Amino acid sequence: MRNVIVTGGSRGLGLGLARRLAAAGYRVIALARKETNQLTLAMEEAERAHPGSFHFVPFDLTETAAISALVKRLRTDHGPIYGLVNNAAVGFDGVLALMPNAQIEQIVRMNTLSPIVLTKYVVRAMMADGGGRIVNVASIIGFTGYSGLSVYGATKASMLGFTRSLAREVGRMGVTVNSIAPGFLDTDMTQRLDDEHRQQIVAGAVEFLLGDAAKNITGTVLTVDAGNTA
């Protein structure tokens, strides 16, 4: 069973990703600060359907100094890490001119610094183990922009550049690095979609990039937005 780390896996899109990947036959290791009721139920369901497929490890990803020890522990407890989905992120609405510096730092630390540091230690392990898959969850806002989300947009754009450059660094070692850019604005096509359906569409894209059919795809951004940026 291939191990896949999903950050921010306790709720929302991260939980949807974790559930989808556990059902697809992966052993999912969900990272988040604390366990939620939704996560507990999802793990119980996964355990009944696919025993041993869904695990939770409490961890605050902003504690970047502890990330190296975390990755070492995950490899010891579960074995080689096949996949990493960098999903965890925070976002605050607010124009830049009025945003407190502490809030700016919080967004950049969580959305950019933390996934880069986590990826650093995971990719070392992947190269030692002969390969792996990294998927960074970005956003269409990273290339379209959105008023009131300039800092968030900056962090998501940074993940796109990170994806492309890292893919060049580690491709020869059998590691692929890709991004997905979700973004469902209200259109005639998306009005019929509730949050769960939107999450499943994005989760399907992540599952594809982790799967064998995508073994020769790297350095790409897969836009999942029902045509909003077409």
Legacy VTK file of the C-alpha trace (Angstrom):
# vtk DataFile Version 3.0
C-alpha trace
ASCII
DATASET POLYDATA
POINTS 230 float
0.000 0.000 0.000
1.542 3.334 -1.085
1.814 6.024 1.573
0.503 9.496 0.722
0.709 12.498 3.056
-2.167 14.990 2.789
-1.700 18.253 4.682
-4.739 20.065 6.019
-6.495 16.715 5.933
-8.944 17.227 8.791
-11.657 19.172 6.949
-12.764 20.704 3.675
-10.858 19.891 0.515
-8.047 18.149 2.413
-10.473 15.713 4.020
-12.150 15.141 0.659
-8.751 14.350 -0.853
-7.862 11.992 1.985
-11.139 10.090 1.691
-10.813 9.755 -2.077
-7.236 8.519 -1.921
-7.965 6.026 0.874
-10.814 4.611 -1.217
-8.450 4.398 -4.207
-6.098 2.064 -2.346
-3.514 4.404 -0.849
-2.528 4.545 2.809
-3.329 8.161 3.649
-1.540 10.052 6.409
-3.556 13.178 7.136
-1.732 16.032 8.856
-3.586 18.791 10.686
-3.430 20.623 13.987
-6.317 18.712 15.527
-8.805 15.980 14.797
-12.307 17.034 13.767
-15.593 15.153 14.037
-15.705 14.854 10.247
-12.206 13.370 10.228
-13.072 10.845 12.932
-16.111 9.657 10.974
-14.136 9.467 7.723
-11.414 7.368 9.361
-14.008 5.010 10.835
-15.648 4.603 7.421
-12.288 3.999 5.743
-11.291 1.453 8.377
-14.438 -0.561 7.707
-14.001 -0.470 3.933
-10.200 -0.586 3.666
-8.500 -1.464 6.964
-5.323 0.491 7.639
-5.933 2.982 4.815
-6.452 6.220 6.769
-4.270 7.594 9.559
-4.169 10.953 11.319
-1.054 12.609 12.731
-1.568 15.846 14.689
1.002 18.444 13.688
1.232 22.219 13.422
2.882 22.846 10.066
3.898 26.363 11.044
6.416 24.751 13.438
8.903 24.373 10.613
11.813 23.449 12.905
10.012 20.216 13.816
9.240 19.115 10.241
12.460 17.127 9.749
11.724 14.966 12.799
8.117 14.537 11.660
9.128 13.147 8.265
11.640 10.808 9.884
8.939 9.537 12.246
6.433 9.011 9.426
8.949 6.945 7.465
9.758 4.876 10.558
6.092 4.275 11.382
4.704 3.732 7.890
7.574 3.053 5.497
8.531 4.871 2.264
6.552 7.978 1.346
5.160 7.663 -2.171
3.119 10.869 -2.366
2.811 14.301 -0.795
-0.201 16.558 -1.331
0.531 20.075 -0.076
-3.016 21.237 0.548
-2.973 23.066 3.904
-3.431 26.823 3.583
-4.934 29.836 5.280
-6.497 32.875 3.674
-7.745 36.150 5.051
-9.800 38.657 3.103
-8.502 42.177 3.312
-6.787 44.842 1.259
-3.032 44.868 1.658
-2.867 48.461 2.888
-4.900 47.545 5.978
-3.632 44.029 6.703
-1.575 43.654 9.904
2.010 42.510 9.340
1.470 39.566 11.694
-1.347 38.338 9.471
0.791 38.698 6.352
3.517 36.641 8.005
1.010 34.008 9.089
-0.299 33.540 5.543
3.175 33.360 3.995
4.466 30.964 6.664
1.539 28.573 6.309
1.005 28.750 2.548
4.563 29.036 1.249
7.288 28.409 3.823
5.712 25.344 5.462
5.018 23.370 2.269
8.477 24.167 0.901
10.195 22.940 4.071
7.977 19.849 4.280
8.659 19.079 0.633
12.415 19.469 1.230
12.505 16.601 3.713
9.931 14.440 1.923
11.685 14.765 -1.433
14.979 13.699 0.172
13.258 10.531 1.319
11.637 9.999 -2.096
14.984 10.293 -3.884
16.515 7.799 -1.471
13.596 5.421 -2.012
13.678 5.642 -5.815
10.884 8.073 -6.665
7.584 9.643 -5.658
4.844 12.124 -6.460
4.334 15.660 -5.171
1.119 17.598 -5.824
0.837 21.226 -4.737
-2.652 22.664 -4.347
-2.524 26.193 -5.738
-5.447 28.310 -6.956
-6.555 30.104 -10.096
-6.099 33.280 -8.034
-2.354 32.627 -8.330
-2.553 33.690 -11.977
-5.818 35.642 -12.300
-5.575 37.732 -9.138
-8.516 38.763 -6.968
-9.190 42.013 -5.155
-8.725 41.622 -1.401
-6.613 38.475 -1.715
-3.239 39.898 -2.740
-1.205 38.113 -0.062
-3.048 34.824 -0.539
-2.618 35.209 -4.306
1.103 35.814 -3.843
1.501 32.585 -1.877
-0.422 30.545 -4.438
1.583 32.025 -7.309
4.763 31.120 -5.431
3.680 27.474 -5.354
3.358 27.475 -9.133
6.955 28.683 -9.543
8.103 26.234 -6.869
6.422 23.377 -8.725
8.064 24.130 -12.065
11.583 24.581 -10.698
11.503 21.615 -8.315
10.244 19.388 -11.118
13.448 20.172 -13.013
15.584 19.451 -9.950
14.214 16.040 -9.037
12.822 14.581 -12.258
15.931 12.531 -12.988
15.507 10.887 -9.571
12.040 9.619 -10.443
10.043 12.279 -8.555
7.251 14.150 -10.336
6.072 17.556 -9.118
2.798 19.076 -10.287
0.225 21.635 -9.189
-3.512 21.779 -9.406
-5.259 25.148 -9.566
-8.869 24.841 -8.404
-11.299 27.708 -8.639
-15.050 27.461 -9.066
-16.685 30.845 -9.540
-20.460 30.898 -9.973
-21.333 30.156 -13.581
-24.166 28.284 -15.241
-21.932 25.208 -15.237
-21.039 25.374 -11.553
-24.290 26.509 -9.941
-25.446 22.900 -9.747
-22.305 21.864 -7.844
-22.281 21.851 -4.065
-19.041 21.931 -2.055
-18.805 18.153 -1.885
-19.080 17.766 -5.657
-16.460 20.477 -6.196
-14.131 18.723 -3.780
-14.608 15.420 -5.609
-13.726 17.038 -8.938
-10.496 18.410 -7.481
-9.778 15.126 -5.691
-10.115 13.305 -9.002
-7.410 15.536 -10.497
-5.080 14.830 -7.575
-5.744 11.101 -7.817
-4.832 11.217 -11.512
-1.515 13.004 -10.856
-0.623 10.419 -8.196
-1.548 7.488 -10.416
0.483 5.430 -12.862
-1.131 7.118 -15.875
0.604 10.382 -14.922
4.103 8.977 -14.460
5.498 11.099 -17.314
3.734 14.326 -16.323
5.778 16.776 -14.276
6.180 20.525 -13.882
2.606 21.161 -14.970
-0.353 23.078 -13.573
-3.665 21.284 -13.943
-6.434 23.881 -13.856
-9.685 22.592 -12.389
-12.177 25.443 -12.651
-15.024 24.430 -14.991
-13.689 26.753 -17.660
-13.556 29.950 -15.617
-10.105 30.905 -16.905
-10.508 29.451 -20.401
LINES 1 231
230 0 1 2 3 4 5 6 7 8 9 10 11 12 13 14 15 16 17 18 19 20 21 22 23 24 25 26 27 28 29 30 31 32 33 34 35 36 37 38 39 40 41 42 43 44 45 46 47 48 49 50 51 52 53 54 55 56 57 58 59 60 61 62 63 64 65 66 67 68 69 70 71 72 73 74 75 76 77 78 79 80 81 82 83 84 85 86 87 88 89 90 91 92 93 94 95 96 97 98 99 100 101 102 103 104 105 106 107 108 109 110 111 112 113 114 115 116 117 118 119 120 121 122 123 124 125 126 127 128 129 130 131 132 133 134 135 136 137 138 139 140 141 142 143 144 145 146 147 148 149 150 151 152 153 154 155 156 157 158 159 160 161 162 163 164 165 166 167 168 169 170 171 172 173 174 175 176 177 178 179 180 181 182 183 184 185 186 187 188 189 190 191 192 193 194 195 196 197 198 199 200 201 202 203 204 205 206 207 208 209 210 211 212 213 214 215 216 217 218 219 220 221 222 223 224 225 226 227 228 229
